């Protein structure tokens, strides 16, 4: 037991030295988790889109059309940036990106209202971003609903305010945002991104270190342990212990400090956070160590992580409903710790769930810890065998050089 502990400490110390010497690994282990979430959070700090610029084509030029435009402009979501004479001018402004929506009021707007006929207001929205579409369309819909209510009251001939209220709004809706009281995009997407950063930065750092070792054939620390079956387990345990030490700090920063710094919803207690983060971090560590066998050169890991980052966020079921994801891709997503980690963290931290409520994700993460831990041992056993063969080859080559030199010296003496 003492020898195993000594081996684990030796591997931990070697990993610490290699990490401190490699600036690329330090960037992925330290700077990326520290800076990346801050950039994302500052980008989405406003939570919702406000003052979306729109163009207005008012062919009616009546008091009713002016009232409609003024109420849209007074709303917090829309700003009337231009009043143009034709749709062609409005389309030109939209193509230039100066406006993201168009309100078209027909010439018979006031006439049809005075005749007690139904009229229309056409709304054209830019679909480049769904938040723009929501702001432009919802504002027009709310203003039209308010004007409809006032017209109904004017035509009803009621005697009391209560009758006017029932005429305008016979059915009212109390909107209660659940788990996202601000209705903001940051509270919606950032918790999943924070968890994904933990996994991806681990894969980047571990893969970069593995690629460096392969480029330099730097497997010297593996050679003394290759002939002992327990040696590979000590290597994996020592490395995992070092990564767990680093990401105990980085994980706490990402899941505790960043959400409170930007006032995101945080409902999870320390037991729930620890219960989710511990198996997720271990699963991500062993997953990164297993994936590192695919990295032949340092830059390969960058391509691998960049390719999978966005699909992993979609497959987690945060930005797109899990029920609408095809069965194949749902099954494929189970290979990655981020899938279960994101779901468990969002439900505990943003929805106030307990560990019993996320029992499926909790058990799945521990299964991944066991599976990827065994796979990591198998991968490092293979690398240890390669390192042993490489060391034997170098020793044989050195012996041959010495023998050749000795022969030349013997011949020179003769």
C-alpha positions in Angstrom: 0.0 0.0 0.0 2.8 2.4 0.8 4.4 1.7 -2.5 1.2 2.4 -4.4 0.7 5.7 -2.5 4.3 6.6 -3.3 3.7 5.8 -7.0 0.5 7.9 -7.1 2.3 10.8 -5.4 5.2 10.5 -7.9 2.8 10.6 -10.9 0.9 13.5 -9.3 4.2 15.4 -8.9 5.3 14.7 -12.4 2.0 15.8 -13.8 2.2 19.0 -11.9 5.7 19.7 -13.3 4.7 19.0 -16.9 1.6 21.2 -16.5 3.5 24.1 -15.1 6.1 23.9 -17.9 3.5 23.7 -20.7 1.9 27.1 -21.3 -0.8 25.6 -23.6 -2.0 23.2 -20.9 -2.0 26.1 -18.3 -4.2 28.2 -20.6 -6.8 25.4 -21.0 -6.7 24.4 -17.3 -6.6 27.9 -15.8 -7.2 30.8 -18.1 -10.0 29.3 -20.2 -12.2 28.3 -17.3 -11.5 31.7 -15.6 -12.1 34.0 -18.6 -14.5 32.1 -21.0 -17.5 32.2 -18.7 -17.0 35.9 -18.0 -17.0 36.7 -21.7 -20.2 34.7 -22.3 -21.9 36.1 -19.2 -21.1 39.7 -20.1 -22.4 39.2 -23.6 -25.7 38.0 -22.2 -25.7 40.3 -19.2 -28.7 42.2 -20.5 -30.7 39.0 -20.5 -33.3 40.2 -22.9 -33.3 42.2 -26.2 -34.4 45.8 -25.8 -35.0 48.7 -28.3 -34.9 46.6 -31.5 -34.9 49.2 -34.4 -37.8 48.9 -36.8 -39.0 50.9 -39.8 -42.6 52.1 -40.2 -44.4 52.5 -43.5 -47.5 54.5 -42.6 -49.7 54.9 -45.7 -52.7 55.8 -43.6 -51.3 58.9 -41.9 -54.2 59.1 -39.5 -54.6 59.6 -35.8 -55.2 55.9 -35.3 -52.1 54.8 -37.2 -50.0 57.5 -35.4 -51.3 56.1 -32.1 -50.3 52.6 -33.0 -46.8 53.7 -34.0 -46.4 55.8 -30.8 -47.4 52.9 -28.6 -45.0 50.6 -30.3 -42.2 53.1 -30.0 -43.0 53.6 -26.3 -42.6 49.8 -25.6 -39.3 48.7 -24.1 -38.7 46.1 -26.8 -39.0 48.2 -30.0 -37.6 51.5 -31.2 -39.0 53.2 -34.3 -35.7 54.0 -36.1 -37.1 55.2 -39.4 -40.4 56.3 -41.0 -40.2 55.7 -44.7 -42.6 56.2 -47.6 -42.5 52.8 -49.3 -41.8 49.2 -48.6 -38.8 49.3 -51.0 -37.0 51.8 -48.7 -37.9 49.7 -45.7 -36.5 46.6 -47.3 -33.3 48.5 -48.2 -32.8 49.5 -44.5 -33.4 45.9 -43.4 -30.9 44.5 -46.0 -28.3 47.0 -44.6 -29.0 45.8 -41.1 -30.2 49.2 -39.9 -33.5 47.8 -38.8 -34.7 44.3 -37.9 -38.5 44.7 -38.5 -41.0 46.6 -40.6 -44.5 47.7 -39.6 -46.7 48.3 -42.7 -50.0 50.2 -42.1 -52.3 50.2 -45.2 -53.9 53.4 -46.5 -57.4 52.2 -45.6 -56.5 51.6 -41.9 -58.6 54.4 -40.5 -61.3 54.1 -43.0 -62.0 50.5 -42.2 -62.0 51.2 -38.5 -64.5 54.0 -38.9 -66.8 51.6 -40.9 -66.6 49.0 -38.1 -64.6 46.7 -40.4 -61.6 44.6 -39.6 -58.2 46.1 -40.7 -54.7 44.7 -40.6 -51.2 45.8 -39.8 -48.5 43.8 -41.6 -45.4 42.9 -39.5 -42.2 41.8 -41.3 -39.5 40.4 -39.0 -35.9 39.5 -39.5 -35.3 35.8 -38.8 -31.6 36.2 -38.3 -32.2 36.0 -34.6 -35.3 34.6 -32.9 -35.0 37.3 -30.1 -35.5 40.0 -32.7 -38.5 38.2 -34.1 -40.0 37.8 -30.6 -39.5 41.5 -29.7 -40.9 42.9 -33.0 -43.9 40.6 -33.3 -44.9 40.5 -29.7 -44.8 44.3 -29.4 -47.1 44.7 -32.4 -49.4 42.0 -31.0 -49.7 43.6 -27.6 -50.4 47.1 -29.0 -53.0 45.7 -31.3 -54.7 43.9 -28.4 -54.7 47.0 -26.3 -56.3 49.1 -29.2 -58.9 46.3 -29.8 -59.9 46.6 -26.2 -60.4 50.3 -26.3 -62.4 50.1 -29.6 -64.6 47.4 -28.0 -65.2 49.6 -25.0 -66.1 52.6 -27.2 -68.7 50.5 -29.1 -70.2 48.7 -26.1 -72.0 51.6 -24.4 -71.3 50.3 -20.9 -72.3 52.1 -17.8 -69.6 51.0 -15.3 -65.9 50.5 -15.3 -66.3 46.9 -14.4 -68.4 46.3 -17.6 -65.7 48.1 -19.6 -63.1 45.7 -18.1 -65.1 42.6 -18.9 -65.7 43.9 -22.4 -62.1 44.5 -23.2 -60.7 41.5 -21.3 -63.3 38.8 -20.7 -60.4 36.3 -20.2 -57.2 37.3 -18.5 -53.9 35.5 -18.3 -51.5 35.7 -15.4 -48.1 35.0 -16.7 -45.8 33.5 -14.2 -42.2 32.7 -15.5 -41.1 29.5 -13.8 -37.4 28.9 -13.0 -36.5 32.0 -15.1 -38.1 35.0 -13.4 -36.3 37.5 -15.6 -37.2 35.7 -18.8 -33.6 36.3 -19.9 -31.4 34.4 -22.3 -28.5 34.2 -19.8 -30.5 32.3 -17.2 -31.7 30.1 -19.9 -28.5 29.0 -21.7 -25.5 29.9 -19.4 -25.9 27.1 -16.8 -25.5 24.5 -19.5 -22.5 26.3 -21.1 -20.7 26.5 -17.7 -20.9 22.7 -17.3 -19.8 22.1 -20.9 -16.7 24.4 -20.3 -15.5 22.0 -17.5 -15.6 19.0 -19.8 -14.2 20.7 -22.9 -11.3 22.4 -21.1 -10.4 19.1 -19.5 -10.4 17.4 -22.9 -8.3 20.2 -24.3 -5.7 20.2 -21.5 -5.3 16.5 -21.2 -5.3 16.0 -25.0 -2.7 18.7 -25.5 -0.5 17.1 -22.9 -0.9 13.7 -24.5 -0.2 15.1 -28.0 3.0 16.8 -26.7 4.1 13.5 -25.1 3.6 11.6 -28.4 5.4 14.3 -30.5 8.4 14.1 -28.2 8.1 10.4 -27.4 8.1 11.6 -23.8 6.8 8.5 -22.0 9.8 8.2 -19.6 7.6 8.4 -16.5 5.6 5.3 -17.7 8.6 3.0 -18.2 9.3 2.1 -14.5 5.7 1.0 -14.0 5.1 -1.0 -17.2 6.0 -4.4 -15.7 3.6 -4.1 -12.8 -0.1 -4.6 -13.2 -0.8 -2.2 -10.4 1.4 0.5 -12.0 -1.1 1.5 -14.6 -3.8 2.0 -12.0 -1.4 4.2 -10.0 -0.7 6.3 -13.2 -4.4 6.8 -13.8 -5.1 7.5 -10.1 -2.2 10.0 -9.8 -3.2 11.9 -13.0 -6.9 11.9 -12.0 -6.0 13.2 -8.5 -4.1 16.1 -10.0 -6.9 17.0 -12.4 -9.5 16.7 -9.7 -7.4 19.0 -7.5 -7.4 21.7 -10.2 -11.0 21.3 -11.2 -12.3 21.3 -7.6 -11.3 25.0 -7.7 -12.3 25.7 -11.3 -15.6 23.8 -10.9 -16.5 25.8 -7.8 -15.7 29.0 -9.6 -17.8 28.1 -12.6 -20.8 26.9 -10.7 -20.8 29.1 -7.6 -19.0 32.3 -8.3 -20.0 33.1 -11.9 -23.8 32.6 -11.4 -23.8 34.8 -8.3 -21.5 37.4 -10.0 -24.1 37.9 -12.8 -27.2 37.2 -10.7 -28.2 34.0 -12.4 -30.8 31.8 -10.7 -29.1 29.6 -8.1 -31.4 27.3 -6.1 -29.0 24.4 -5.4 -27.5 23.8 -2.0 -24.0 22.6 -1.4 -25.1 18.9 -1.1 -26.8 19.0 -4.5 -23.8 20.8 -6.1 -21.3 18.4 -4.7 -23.5 15.4 -5.6 -23.6 16.5 -9.2 -20.1 18.0 -9.7 -18.1 15.1 -8.1 -19.2 12.3 -10.5 -19.4 14.7 -13.4 -15.8 16.0 -12.9 -14.5 12.4 -12.4 -16.3 11.2 -15.5 -15.0 14.1 -17.5 -11.4 13.4 -16.3 -11.5 9.8 -17.2 -13.3 10.6 -20.5 -10.5 13.1 -21.3 -7.8 10.6 -20.5 -9.5 8.0 -22.7 -10.0 10.4 -25.6 -6.4 11.5 -25.4 -5.4 8.2 -27.1 -6.8 9.7 -30.3 -4.6 12.8 -30.2 -1.5 12.3 -32.3 -0.4 15.9 -32.5 -1.0 18.9 -30.2 -3.3 20.7 -32.6 -5.5 17.7 -33.2 -7.3 18.2 -29.9 -8.4 21.7 -30.9 -10.2 20.4 -34.0 -11.8 17.6 -32.0 -13.2 19.8 -29.3 -14.3 22.6 -31.7 -16.2 20.1 -33.8 -18.1 18.6 -30.9 -18.8 21.7 -28.7 -22.0 23.0 -30.3 -23.5 19.5 -31.0 -23.0 18.6 -27.4 -24.9 21.6 -26.2 -27.8 20.9 -28.5 -27.9 17.2 -27.6 -28.0 17.9 -23.9 -31.6 19.1 -24.2 -31.0 22.6 -22.9 -31.2 24.7 -26.1 -33.5 22.2 -27.9 -36.2 20.0 -26.3 -34.9 16.6 -25.4 -38.1 15.0 -26.5 -37.7 16.3 -30.0 -34.1 15.0 -30.4 -34.0 11.8 -32.7 -33.5 8.6 -30.8 -30.1 7.9 -32.5 -28.6 11.2 -31.4 -30.1 10.8 -27.9 -28.3 7.5 -27.6 -25.1 9.0 -29.0 -25.2 11.8 -26.5 -25.1 9.3 -23.6 -21.4 8.7 -24.5 -20.5 12.2 -23.1 -20.5 13.2 -19.4 -21.7 16.7 -20.4 -25.2 15.3 -21.4 -26.0 14.0 -17.9 -24.0 16.7 -16.2 -25.8 19.6 -17.9 -29.2 18.1 -17.2 -28.5 17.4 -13.6 -27.0 20.8 -12.9 -29.7 22.8 -14.7 -32.4 20.9 -12.8 -30.8 21.2 -9.4 -29.4 24.8 -9.7 -32.1 26.4 -11.8 -35.2 24.4 -10.9 -34.4 23.5 -7.3 -34.4 19.7 -7.8 -32.9 17.4 -5.2 -30.6 14.5 -5.9 -33.5 12.1 -5.8 -35.1 14.1 -8.6 -32.0 13.7 -10.8 -31.4 10.1 -9.8 -31.2 8.9 -13.4 -28.5 11.4 -14.3 -26.7 10.8 -11.0 -26.5 7.1 -11.6 -25.5 7.5 -15.2 -22.6 9.8 -14.2 -21.2 7.2 -11.8 -21.6 4.5 -14.4 -19.5 6.7 -16.8 -16.9 7.1 -14.0 -16.5 3.4 -13.8 -16.6 2.7 -17.5 -14.2 5.5 -18.5 -12.0 4.8 -15.6 -11.5 1.2 -16.8 -11.0 2.5 -20.4 -8.4 5.0 -19.2 -6.5 2.2 -17.5 -6.7 0.2 -20.7 -5.5 3.1 -22.8 -2.6 3.9 -20.4 -1.7 0.2 -20.3 -1.3 0.2 -24.1 0.7 3.5 -23.9 2.9 1.9 -21.2 3.6 -1.0 -23.5 4.4 1.3 -26.3 6.7 3.3 -24.0 8.4 0.0 -22.8 9.0 -1.0 -26.4 10.3 2.4 -27.3 12.7 2.4 -24.3 14.0 -1.1 -25.2 14.5 0.1 -28.8 16.6 3.0 -27.6 18.6 0.8 -25.3 19.3 -1.6 -28.1 20.2 1.2 -30.4 22.7 2.6 -27.8 24.2 -0.8 -27.3 24.7 -1.2 -31.1 26.4 2.2 -31.3 28.7 1.3 -28.4 29.5 -2.1 -30.0 30.3 -0.4 -33.3 32.5 2.2 -31.6 34.3 -0.5 -29.7 35.0 -2.4 -33.0 36.4 0.7 -34.7 38.6 1.3 -31.7 39.8 -2.3 -31.7 40.6 -2.1 -35.4 42.4 1.2 -35.0 44.6 -0.3 -32.3 45.5 -3.2 -34.6 
